Amino acid sequence: MSDNSRAVRLGEAIKTIVATMLEQRIKDPRLGFVTVTDVNVTGDLQNATVFYTVLGTEEEVTATAAALESAKGLLRSEVGKRTGVRLTPTLAFQLDHTPQTAADIAEALRIAAARDAEVRALAEGATYAGDADPYRRPEDASVDETGDEADGETDADVSDAVGPAHDEASR
C-alpha cells in the first residue's frame, strides 16, 4: 500500500510541476490553453502519464500535442530536479477526453428529458382503451373462483339441465 501512496504523491507533485512549467517557462507559440487534469504514475515510478485538456479547435489541440512533445525533455528534467527521486519517470502526454464525454452525456440526458416530456404530454389527455384496471380481483363479487360469471347456478344445475344421458356418457 505504501508503494501505491508514493506513486500517488509523486503524481500530484508531477501534476503541479508540469502545470507550473507550462504556465511560466514554456513559451512555445503552438501551446494553446492547456490544463493538466491528472497524472498517473506506474507502481515502479518509472513512467508517468500526464492527462491534459485543450480549449480550442482540433488544429489547436494538434498543435498543443506537438508543443508538449517538444517540451517533454525540459519538463522531465525539471520534474527530476524538484522531486528528488532516484530515477526520474518518463513523461507521456495523453489528451483527456473526459470533458467531451461529459458533454456527450449531458446532451444524451437533455434528449431523454425532451422525449420524456413529449410522452408525458401525450399521456396527459389519454384514456384507457378498456377498463382502467384490466385485472380481476378476488373481492370482485361478479366473478367466482372458477372465473365463471356468478349467476346463481351451480354445476349440478347445469348437469340436470343437460340430462341424465349426458352424465352417463361422460362417465
N, C-alpha and C positions, 0 to 999 in steps of 0.2 A: 504494500500500500504506500510506503514511503517513496518508492521509486516513481509511482504514478503522481503523487503530490509534487514531487520535484519537477516532473515534466510539466505539470500544470503551472507551477510557479515560473519556470523558465519560459513557458509560452506567454504568460502575462507580461513578463519582462521584455520579451522579443516584440510583442504587440506594441508596447509603449515606445520602445526604442525605434522601431520601424516607422511608426506614426509620426514621432517627433522628427526623425530624419527626413521623411517625405515633406513635412511642412516647412522645415527650416533650412536644410542643407542641400537637398536635391533640387536643382534649378533647371531640369530638363523641360523644354517648352512642350514636349509631347505629353507630359504628365498632366492629366486632367484633374477634375475634382474627385479625388480618390479618398476613400475611407477604409481603414483597416478594421475589419469586423471581428476576426478571430484568428488564433494561431494554434495549430495542433502540432505537438512535438511527440515524436515516437518515444517509446519507453526507454530506449538506449540513448536518448538525447542526441542522436546523430543527424536526424532530419527534422525540419520544421516546415510545415505548410502554412503559408500566410494567405488568409482569405481576405479579399477586398471587394469593394463595390465602387463603381464609377457612375457619376451622374452625367449623362450626356448621350450623344448618338452612338451608333455602332462604330463609326470611324474613331470617335474619341476613346471608346473602350479598347479598340485595337491599338491605337497609338499609346495609350497608358500601359497596356501589357508590354509593348516593346520598350517603353521607358523603364519599367520595373525590371525587365530582364537585363537591360544595360547597367542599371544601378545595383544589381544584385551583389557584386563584389564589394562595393563600398559599404552597403548595408550589412553584409556578413562580417566585415572587419570591425565595424562599429559595434555590432552585437557581441563579438568576441571580446572587445575592449571593456565594454560596460558590464557584461555578465560575469566575467572571470572564470568561465568553465574551462576545463582542460581541453576539450575538443569543441570547437565552435560548430554548431549544427549547420548543415547546408540549408539554404532557403529555396523554397519553391513557391511561386505565386499562383494562386488559383482564384479565378473570378467567382464571387459568391452570388449564387442565383436565388438566394432567399428573398430579396425584395421583389423580384419578378414573380416568384412562386406565390408570395403573399398577395400580390396584386391580382394574379390569376384566380386565387381562391376567393378573394373579395368580389371579383367580377362574377364568379360562379354563384356565390351566395346572393348577390344582387339579382341575378337572373332567376334563381329559385324563389326568392321573395316575390318578384313580379309575377311569376307563374302561380304561386300560392294565392296572391291577391286576385288573379283572374279566376281561379277555381272558386274562391270564396265569393266573388261577385256573381258567378254563375249559379252557385248553390243558394244564393240569397232568396230568390223567388221560386225556387224549385219545390215541387211537391212529389210525394211518393207515388209510384206507379200503382201500387196496391195499398195494402194497409201500412201504417207506419211501422208496425211490428209484425212481420210475416210469420213468426213462430207461435205455435200453440203452447199454451201454458197449462199445467196440471190443475190450476184453480179455475180454469175456464169451465163453466157448468154446461155448455152446449156440446162438449165433446167428452166421451168416456175414455177409459184406459185403452180400449182396442182401436180407438181412432174413428169409431163409427159415431154418427150423429145420435145424440141421446134423444130418442123419441118415445121411450117408454116400453118398447117391445124388447123381449128377451130372445135369446137364441132358441128356446123351447117353443115360443110362439111362432117363430119363423118356420121351424121344422113341422109344427102341426099344420101350418097353412099349406105347406108343400104336400103333406100327406104321408101316411104310413108306408106307402110303397117306396117312396123315396128313401125313407130311413132304412128299409130292408136292403135296398140296392147299394146303399153307401157302406153297409157292414160287410 
